[in-house]
Amino acid sequence: MYVADGNNRIQKFTSNGTFITKWGSFGASDGKFGSPDGIAVDSSGNVYVADSWNSRIQVYTNNGTFITKWGSEGSHDGGFDNPSDVTIDSLGNVYVSDAFNDRIQKFTSNGTFITKWP
């Protein structure tokens, strides 16, 4: 189980609540967060985090090692204004709730923009 907490970090627990590890701190560089909100885990165990104030998605291994990031501030395709949640379908596509742009965006697992709604 993963939890995004108010200290700009991700914490990982077992299903019975035993603490395993944590990562992150406040900031805009790789591995840091400006209000991490939504979290999703893909079929390989990679952890996708909606980093709201930094207008991006960050991806980590299941133990917190930074893999990649994508997104920038804006309303263009692939841009975000407060991405607040993220989920992954059975094919590995990533869906991001882009809150202040009032839309959902769809990406490949490596961050390539596919489409958006509305």
PEFEN-V248294 format. One record per run of one state. SS is the DSSP state (A for helix, B for strand, O for the rest). FROM is the first residue (numbers start at 1). TO is the last residue. If there is no record, write none. Layout:
ss={SS,SS}
from={FROM,FROM}
to={TO,TO}
This chain:
ss={O,B,O,B,O,B,O,B,O,B,O,B,O,B,A,O,B,O,B,O,B,O,B,O,B,O,B,A,O,B,O,B,O}
from={1,2,6,9,14,19,24,26,27,33,34,36,42,47,52,55,56,61,66,71,72,74,79,81,83,89,94,99,102,103,108,113,118}
to={1,5,8,13,18,23,25,26,32,33,35,41,46,51,54,55,60,65,70,71,73,78,80,82,88,93,98,101,102,107,112,117,118}
